């Protein structure tokens, strides 16, 4: 099996205070809600078996749980600090047995699943963090584990294909971060998020929209649709074709 590089980008302070992301990037909550809304519309009447990659502190998990009270959700993350917060935030659903949290990275978690065993794979603000080669393997595994007719719901940061327009958006984002963190006196976290942004925007990580759509179609998803886009914040839904299609 090909060796993969698993990064841990949310260790330490940035992971311990990850919920402050809602303050500097309100779109995280909006996109997570749209992930849940998309699940709510999928195949009503059929209880979905959902696999969530990169649950973090549980922002998107909560939207999924509220969207479908008949859903069974397994969520994975490889950061113990983040999972500890998720266990606190989502204790009720863990006790009810509707949610299972697993400490592992996305690719390892997917590889542990049988072929065509999951109805929906969902993620919110996760896959843009992956190295490109790792991300491509994750997408292939998502296609493998989905049942025919199953969907991949990805609410995420997709870099604009217009690189000049994209750079302007990132500059505006950084200005907002400086203003917001200065107001709460958290320059320590500002440093952490700026360093993280350099990772997101690096050539090995950046996830541009059109190449991403093309790659999902290349590995077999059809249709692949952009359901929402506002700047870099995008909701993408990719379906695994039903048998005979």
Secondary structure, 3 states (H helix, E strand, C coil): CCCCCCCCCCCCHHHHCHHHHHHHCCHHHHHHHHHHHHHHHCCCCCCCEEEEECCCCCHHHHHHHHHCCCCEEEEEECCHHHHHHHHHHCHHHHHHCCEEEEECCHHHHHHCCCCCCEEEEEEECCHHHCCHHHHHHHHHHHHHHEEEEEEEEEEEECECCCHHHHHHHHHHHHHHHHHHHHHCCCHHHHHHHHHHHHHHCCCCCCCEHHHHHHHHHHCCEEEEEEEEEECCEEEEEEEECCCCC
